[in-house]
Amino acid sequence: MAILKRSCFGDVKIDSFVIAGIWIGLTLISLGYSAYRVSIVSAFRPPSVTDVINLSVYIVSLIAQILLMVGVAQEVLSLILTWVNVTITCTATTLLVCIYVTVNVFNPDFVPDADVTTLALITAIAAGSENQRLSTIRGAGVVAITIVWFIWGVFFLLTVYGCLVVHSHYQNLRDAAIAIAREQQQMVDMGNQPAMPDNQPYSNQPYGNQPYGSQAYGN
């Protein structure tokens, strides 16, 4: 039984198409923006581990969105379920990255990702003295982490709804396939039943065409 009976557009199949299209657009924007920021930050320092992880997540997510579009169009259960699993994995990975950056953002030996570094550089350049720059960088780190968590929360809500809708469509297709398989099995079982005998020999019947000599008459 499907988790959701109805969705925003009334049908989980239509919503699955919409979700795939929206996520393809968002992933392309995130991938392009992240790559652009990393290229800018690379002029000051090498890309951090979190930068590489984020770019990898965007690439894997984009492939999963394309597979979802194909799976919904052709009703391929494996591709639809793959999207759900990959999306959950990517979301968990970005959560770990956010936690890691949040815990280590004020560590002097920590190299933050491009989001935090870009905002810190902009505010540090705008500051005047060295003391102001240090305090500004710290404040920029807090603001950047807050923004990152807000964006992650919005994407998390979209991911939860998308997984519910897509998994509901997967359950509908799976239940329909199971019902068809059961009907076909019932037809096969009926076809394998032994046929009832139609013509039985007259000798086994207690009536019909008995000789006159065996009948008793009066007088």
C-alpha positions, 0 to 999 in steps of 0.5 A: 500500500502506498504511503501517499494516496494523493499529492500536490498535483493529485497523482504521485506519478505526475509529482514524481516527474515534477520532483525529478525536473525540480531536482535536476534544475536545483542540482545543476544550479548547485553544481555550477555555483559550487564549482564556481566558488571553488575555482575562486577560493582555489586562488587563495588555497587548495580546495578542502575535503568538504568542497570535494565531497559536496561536488561529488554529491552534486554529481551523483545526485544529478545522475540519480535525478536523470535515472528517476526521470527515465524510471518514472517514464518507463515504469522501471522499479529499480531506477525509481528505488535507486533514486530514493536510496541515493537521495537518502545517502546524499542527504546523510552525507551533506548532513555529516559535512555540515556537522563537521564544518560547524564543529571545526569552523573556529579551529585555526587549523581547519580549512572550511569549505568554499561557502564559509571561506568566500563570505569570510574573505569578503567581510575581511577585505571590507574590514579595516584594521587587523583586529577588526578583520579577525573579529569580522572573520569569526562573525562571518563564520557564524553567519555562513554556518547559519546560512548553510544550515538554513539552506540544508533544512530547506533541502531536507524538507524537499527531500523528505517530501520527494522521497515520500512521493516517489516511494509511493509511486514505486509502491503503486507500481510494485502492487500492480505488478504483484496483482498481475503476477497473481492473476497470471499464476491463477490462470496457469493453475486453472490450465493445469487442472485435469479435464473431467471425463465426458464419455463414460462406457454404457456398461458402467451406467445402471440404465439404458439398453438392457436385454429383454430377457433379464426383465421379469413379466407377469403371469 
